[in-house]
């Protein structure tokens, strides 16, 4: 079922969700394939059960990228669940970043990228909650133009027949 939200809010949610989806899938695949070997030494994994970035990369791509992709599609299609899915994707992102900070033996933690993505995760959570609570009624046939756009009220004057 589709739901109408304020256009500005839906655009922000779609853009942020899509940004996280693309960067998480791309970053996860780069980690899993070993393309980021120079930036992320294997020694950083010493406090984890992994000896390579294959599994951490797949977790980033599938869990974070997958949840953000679902959130993007839900918001784009104006699904009733879009706000909840976006909030959950933000929680997944925050969990991944907190886990990364806690588990990786980085020389400087948190990094600027980790701080950035924590703020993005908080924004996803907040915008998801706001999106979930900001439903506006679906415009009726009298409120639509021939192109399907919603018309605003005419300052108390009834729409012409």
C-alpha positions as CSV (number, residue, x, y, z in Angstrom):
1,X,0.0,0.0,0.0
2,X,1.4,3.4,-0.9
3,X,1.3,6.3,1.5
4,X,1.8,10.0,0.8
5,X,4.5,11.8,2.9
6,X,5.8,15.3,2.6
7,X,7.8,15.4,-0.6
8,X,10.9,17.0,1.0
9,X,11.1,14.4,3.7
10,X,10.7,11.5,1.3
11,X,13.4,12.9,-1.0
12,X,15.8,13.2,1.9
13,X,15.1,9.7,3.1
14,X,15.5,8.2,-0.4
15,X,18.8,10.1,-0.9
16,X,20.4,9.2,2.4
17,X,19.2,5.6,2.2
18,X,20.6,5.3,-1.3
19,X,23.9,6.9,-0.3
20,X,24.3,4.4,2.5
21,X,23.3,1.5,0.2
22,X,25.8,2.3,-2.5
23,X,28.7,3.1,-0.1
24,X,28.0,0.0,2.0
25,X,27.7,-2.4,-0.9
26,X,30.7,-0.9,-2.7
27,X,32.8,-0.8,0.4
28,X,31.8,-4.2,1.5
29,X,32.6,-5.7,-1.9
30,X,36.0,-3.9,-1.9
31,X,36.8,-5.2,1.5
32,X,35.7,-8.8,0.7
33,X,37.7,-8.8,-2.6
34,X,40.9,-7.5,-1.0
35,X,40.9,-4.3,-3.0
36,X,41.3,-2.3,0.3
37,X,44.3,-4.3,1.5
38,X,46.5,-1.2,1.6
39,X,44.1,0.9,3.7
40,X,42.9,-1.8,6.1
41,X,45.8,-4.1,7.3
42,X,44.9,-7.6,8.3
43,X,46.5,-6.9,11.7
44,X,43.5,-4.8,12.6
45,X,41.4,-8.0,12.7
46,X,43.5,-9.4,15.6
47,X,40.6,-9.0,18.1
48,X,38.1,-10.6,15.8
49,X,37.5,-14.3,14.8
50,X,38.5,-13.5,11.2
51,X,41.8,-13.7,9.4
52,X,40.7,-11.8,6.3
53,X,38.2,-9.1,5.4
54,X,36.0,-11.5,3.4
55,X,33.3,-12.0,6.1
56,X,33.4,-8.4,7.5
57,X,33.1,-7.2,3.9
58,X,30.1,-9.5,3.2
59,X,28.5,-8.3,6.5
60,X,28.9,-4.7,5.4
61,X,27.6,-5.3,1.9
62,X,24.7,-7.6,2.8
63,X,23.5,-6.4,6.2
64,X,24.2,-2.7,6.0
65,X,23.9,-2.4,2.2
66,X,21.0,-4.7,2.0
67,X,18.9,-3.0,4.7
68,X,19.7,0.4,3.2
69,X,18.7,-0.8,-0.2
70,X,15.4,-2.1,1.2
71,X,14.8,1.2,2.9
72,X,15.5,3.1,-0.3
73,X,13.0,1.0,-2.3
74,X,10.4,1.3,0.5
75,X,10.7,5.1,0.6
76,X,10.9,5.4,-3.2
77,X,7.7,3.3,-3.6
78,X,6.0,5.2,-0.7
79,X,5.3,1.9,1.2
80,X,3.6,2.2,4.6
81,X,6.7,0.5,6.2
82,X,9.2,3.0,4.7
83,X,9.8,4.8,8.0
84,X,10.3,1.6,10.0
85,X,12.6,0.1,7.4
86,X,14.7,3.3,7.3
87,X,14.9,3.4,11.1
88,X,16.0,-0.3,11.2
89,X,18.6,0.3,8.5
90,X,19.9,3.2,10.6
91,X,20.2,0.9,13.6
92,X,22.0,-1.8,11.5
93,X,24.4,0.9,10.3
94,X,25.0,2.1,13.8
95,X,25.6,-1.4,15.1
96,X,28.1,-2.1,12.4
97,X,30.0,1.1,13.1
98,X,30.0,0.5,16.9
99,X,31.1,-3.1,16.3
100,X,33.9,-1.9,14.0
101,X,35.1,0.6,16.6
102,X,35.0,-1.9,19.4
103,X,36.6,-4.9,17.5
104,X,39.1,-3.5,15.1
105,X,42.6,-2.9,16.5
106,X,42.9,0.5,14.7
107,X,45.7,2.9,15.8
108,X,43.2,5.7,16.0
109,X,39.6,5.0,16.7
110,X,37.0,6.2,16.0
111,X,38.1,7.4,12.6
112,X,36.4,10.4,10.9
113,X,34.5,8.0,8.6
114,X,33.2,6.1,11.6
115,X,32.0,9.3,13.2
116,X,30.4,10.5,10.0
117,X,28.5,7.2,9.5
118,X,27.4,7.3,13.2
119,X,25.8,10.7,12.5
120,X,24.3,9.3,9.2
121,X,22.9,6.4,11.2
122,X,21.3,8.7,13.7
123,X,19.8,10.8,10.9
124,X,18.4,7.6,9.3
125,X,16.8,6.6,12.6
126,X,15.4,10.1,13.2
127,X,14.1,10.6,9.6
128,X,12.6,7.1,9.7
129,X,10.7,7.9,12.8
130,X,9.6,11.2,11.4
131,X,8.6,9.6,8.1
132,X,6.6,7.0,9.9
133,X,4.7,9.7,11.8
134,X,4.2,12.2,9.0
135,X,1.7,10.5,6.8
136,X,-0.7,12.9,5.1
137,X,-4.0,11.7,3.5
138,X,-3.9,10.3,0.0
139,X,-5.3,13.0,-2.3
140,X,-8.7,12.2,-3.7
141,X,-9.7,12.5,-7.4
142,X,-11.0,16.1,-7.0
143,X,-7.5,17.1,-5.7
144,X,-5.6,15.8,-8.6
145,X,-4.8,17.4,-11.9
146,X,-4.8,15.5,-15.2
147,X,-1.1,14.9,-14.7
148,X,-1.7,13.3,-11.3
149,X,-0.2,16.1,-9.2
150,X,-1.8,17.1,-5.9
151,X,-3.4,20.5,-5.8
152,X,-3.3,22.6,-2.7
153,X,-6.3,24.2,-1.0
154,X,-7.5,27.5,-2.6
155,X,-7.7,29.4,0.7
156,X,-11.1,28.1,1.7
157,X,-12.7,28.3,-1.7
158,X,-14.1,25.1,-3.0
159,X,-12.5,23.6,-6.1
160,X,-14.4,24.4,-9.3
161,X,-16.4,21.4,-10.8
